[in-house]
């Protein structure tokens, strides 16, 4: 194989470089869908989703213990939360919204 080409990960195992929290989320997401639902071509998006979710958790934990309001941290949390929703939408992880009656 050409050394400049990076192969997609094979199988459903979490990437080796993941933290324990990221790997746990990866396994939960993979288990939430039928085998083969997430092809290797979307694994980079799923990686981003797992990493972003864990980062949101860390930022939220910091916000809960802050004295006062850290506006920079709050803005970061807002951006990361929006990214998380975008990634979840791209991966079809969110429940379908019912049309307004």
N, C-alpha and C positions, 0 to 999 in steps of 0.2 A: 504494500500500500504506500502511496505517496506520503512522505512525512509531513507535508504541508496541509493535508486533508485531515480534519478531525471527524472521527466517526461518531454517529449518534449513539447514545447509550442503548444497550440491548436489554430486553426484558423489563421487568417492573421493579427491580430493586432500586432503592434510593441511591442517588449519587454518593460516592465515597466521601466527598469533601463536605457533605452536609453535617450540620450539628445534629444532636439527638432530637431536638424539637423539630427541626426541618424534616428529618427522616421520618419521624412519627407522623407528621402531617402528610408527607408524600404517600406513605403506606395507607393512611386513612382515605385520601382522595382516590388512590388507585383501587382500593377495596369498595369504594362507593359506586363504581361503574363496572359494567361487564368486562371480562377479560378482552383485551385488544381495543377497547374504546379509545385509549390514548396511544396513538401510534408514536413511533420514535420521532416523527417530525414535529410533534408538539411538546416533547419532553423539555426543550429549553423554556417554553412558556410556563409549563408546570413547575420547573425549577424556580423561575422568577416568582411565581405565585407563592410557593412555599417559603422562599426567602423573605418576600415582602410581608407575608402574614406574621412571621416570627419577628421581623423588625417592628411591625405595628404593635405587637404585644409588648416589646421592650420599651418603645416610646410611650405607650399608654401607661405602663408601670411607672415610668419616670414622672409622667404628668400627675399621677395620683399622689405621689409623695412630695411634689414641689410645693414650696411655700409661695403663695401668690401665683401669678400667671406668667409662664415663660412663653412669650408670644412667638419666638423663633421655633421653639419645640412644638408649639401648637400648630404652627404653619406646616412644619415638617410632617406632623401626624396627619394633618388634613390632606396633604399631597400624597402621602403613602397610602392612606385609606382609600383615596380616589383611585390610585393605581391598583390597589388590591381588588376593588370592585371591577375595574376594567379587565384585569386578568381573569377574575372569576367568570365574568361575562364571556370572554373569549373562549374559555374552557367549558362553557355551558354548565357551570357548577351551581348557579343560582336557580331557585325554583322559578318556574314560569309565572309571570304576572298575569292575573286574570284581567280581561278587558273590562273597562268601566261600563257599567250598565246604564 
